[in-house]
Amino acid sequence: MHATALAMKLAGTVTDAAAIRANLDKAMKQLPAAANPNSLDGVDERGGSLADTRVAVIEGGKVKERALREFK
């Protein structure tokens, strides 16, 4: 299940955006690993999604794997 769909279920509405948004953090934390390929961890204090998505970067001429969270 997608985080937004789960937030709608938790909020008990598909039309009240404020209620859905208020449940998004809880929904992200309940996602099963199979439905969470970007490792969504929740929502920060400003409403941004917290994720530990893995990306490739070039460091010292070599490709390395890093988490997006490292690039604040």
N, C-alpha and C positions, 0 to 999 in steps of 0.2 A: 504494500500500500504506500502511496506517495505521502509525504509529510503534510501537504496541504489538505489532501483528502482526509487524513487522520485528524488534523486540526478541526476540520468541518464536523467530523463525527463527534469529537470531544466537545465542541461548542454547541452541538445540537442544531446547527443551522448551516445553510449553504449560501445565505444572502447577507448575513450580518458580518461585514468585513472586520469590524473591530473585535467581535467575539472570536472570529476565526484566528485573527492575528494574536489575540491574547492566549490562545491555546497552541500556537505554533511551537514554542519552546518545549512544552510537554510532549507534543506529537513527535518532534525530532528525537527526543530522548527515548521514545518508545519504539522507534523504527527497528525492525529486525535487520540484522547485518545483510541479508540477501536483498533487502529493499533500500539499502543505504550505501551505495558504492562510493560516495564522496565523503563518507564518515562524518555526516552532519551530527554535531554535538548539541545544538540548541541555538538560542538567540541571545545576542549580547544586550547590554543595557540601552543601546541605541537602536535596537531592532534589526541589527545585521545578523546574517546567518553565520554560525560558527561551524567551520568544517576543517578537516585535516586532509583535504584533497592533495594527492601526490602529483607532482609535475617534474619534468626533466629540465635541468639547467646545465649550462656549460660553465665549469669552474676550472681554471688552469688548463684549458684545452681538453678537458674530459667531461663526458656526460655524467651527471650525478642526479640522483633522485632526491627531491626535497619536498617538504610539506608547504602548501601555500601559507599556512599560519606563520611560517618563519619570515615572511616578507611584509611585516607591518610597517 
